[in-house]
Amino acid sequence: AQTVTQSQPEMSVQEAETVTLSCTYDTSESDYYLFWYKQPPSRQMILVIRQEAYKQQNATENRFSVNFQKAAKSFSLKISDSQLGDAAMYFCAYRSWVYGNKLVFGAGTILRVKS
Amino acid sequence: DTEVTQTPKHLVMGMTNKKSLKCEQHMGHRAMYWYKQKAKKPPELMFVYSYEKLSINESVPSRFSPECPNSSLLNLHLHALQPEDSALYLCASSPGTGANTDTQYFGPGTRLTVL
């Protein structure tokens, strides 16, 4: 079974600076998808970024980018120019190519942004 | 438009009550999901409907009864709940099942309190 590990329960970053959230996963599959979701205190889960395992190029979405290391099974999220609105719980999630209905979530990382 | 709506936003019910949660999407998605989320924890999958048929039931107690009247609507009927069922209930939808771009989009959730 696949597992997702987020080893940082909480992180803090100063406004306008850069922060990296870590995620590792375990799988025997060669094709899969990885996601970062953001859940602010208002609670709606929002998709931040998605990475297809068969693509070597790291995904980017504006200030958000990932460092995808397939061999190391690592999928970290970098947030550049952090803003107060980035404060949230961030979940890393794995989606199997075969069992596509199931998302396997990590435990989450609370990100605090200091002004 | 990636909007999933849920009603009500908040629900308080006694253990003998019967209530229903409603989820709606108009994105033409053919898969819909119910998750349960406790505070500061990742969502836990409860049910998956694929093309209006129940495809996954994660051994959820029978006091939770899902219903998918049509491809846009998903209900969760609640009866004889326990205080430990108090949680945020999230609905999600995705374009299909098994597709290689099958990202799940979440609604804002219903905060349920069982007294």
Contacts between the chains, C-beta under 8 A, distances in Angstrom:
chain1	res1	chain2	res2	distance
A	33	B	100	8.0
A	33	B	103	7.9
A	35	B	103	7.2
A	37	B	106	7.6
A	42	B	108	7.6
A	43	B	88	6.3
A	43	B	108	6.4
A	43	B	109	5.4
A	43	B	111	7.9
A	44	B	106	6.5
A	44	B	107	7.3
A	44	B	108	4.4
A	44	B	109	7.0
A	45	B	43	7.3
A	45	B	90	6.5
A	45	B	92	7.8
A	45	B	106	3.8
A	46	B	106	7.5
A	47	B	2	7.9
A	47	B	103	6.2
A	47	B	104	8.0
A	47	B	105	6.7
A	50	B	103	6.0
A	52	B	100	7.4
A	89	B	40	7.1
A	91	B	42	5.6
A	91	B	43	8.0
A	95	B	102	7.5
A	97	B	100	7.5
A	98	B	98	8.0
A	100	B	97	5.8
A	100	B	98	4.6
A	100	B	99	7.2
A	100	B	102	5.3
A	101	B	31	6.6
A	101	B	33	7.6
A	101	B	48	4.8
A	101	B	50	7.0
A	101	B	55	6.6
A	101	B	56	5.8
A	101	B	97	5.7
A	102	B	45	6.3
A	102	B	48	7.9
A	102	B	56	7.4
A	103	B	43	7.9
A	103	B	45	7.2
A	103	B	104	6.2
A	105	B	42	3.5
A	105	B	43	6.3
A	106	B	42	6.7
A	107	B	41	7.4
A	107	B	42	6.2
A	108	B	40	7.1
A	108	B	41	7.4
A	108	B	42	5.8
A	110	B	40	7.6
